[in-house]
């Protein structure tokens, strides 16, 4: 089952820059693919890299 792309009136205009990044109309399929790809991508981040903060007091991947 495919949910499909929302109609223009179904999402606020500020969300379309994100919606338009989804290829095709199968959002659920895209999420399933990302669920498979995410662990492989995240496993390349070392503990030290996960603690990096871009400025003092800002968030890191490991801690908010």
C-alpha positions in Angstrom: 0.0 0.0 0.0 1.3 3.4 -0.9 0.2 6.5 0.9 1.4 8.8 -1.9 2.5 12.4 -2.0 0.2 14.9 -0.2 -1.8 17.3 -2.2 -0.7 21.0 -2.0 -3.5 21.8 0.5 -2.6 18.9 2.8 0.7 20.4 4.0 1.9 23.8 5.0 4.1 25.5 2.5 7.1 25.4 4.8 7.1 21.6 4.7 7.3 21.3 0.9 11.1 21.7 0.8 11.3 18.5 2.8 8.4 16.7 1.0 10.0 17.5 -2.4 13.2 15.7 -1.3 11.4 12.3 -1.2 11.9 10.6 -4.5 8.7 9.3 -6.1 5.4 8.8 -4.3 6.2 5.9 -2.0 7.0 7.7 1.3 6.7 4.5 3.3 9.0 2.6 0.9 11.6 5.4 1.3 11.4 5.3 5.1 11.9 1.5 4.9 15.0 1.9 2.8 16.3 4.6 5.2 15.7 2.2 8.1 18.0 -0.3 6.4 20.6 2.2 5.5 20.8 4.2 8.8 22.7 1.6 10.9 25.4 1.3 8.2 25.8 5.1 8.0 25.7 5.6 11.7 28.2 2.8 12.5 30.9 4.9 10.7 30.7 7.6 13.4 33.2 7.0 16.2 32.5 7.7 19.8 34.9 10.7 19.7 33.1 12.1 16.6 29.7 11.6 18.3 30.9 13.9 21.1 31.9 16.8 18.9 30.0 20.0 19.5 30.2 22.7 16.8 30.3 25.4 19.6 30.4 25.4 23.4 27.1 24.5 24.9 25.7 23.2 21.6 24.4 19.7 21.0 26.4 16.7 19.8 25.2 13.5 18.2 25.7 11.7 21.5 24.3 14.4 23.9 21.9 17.3 23.8 
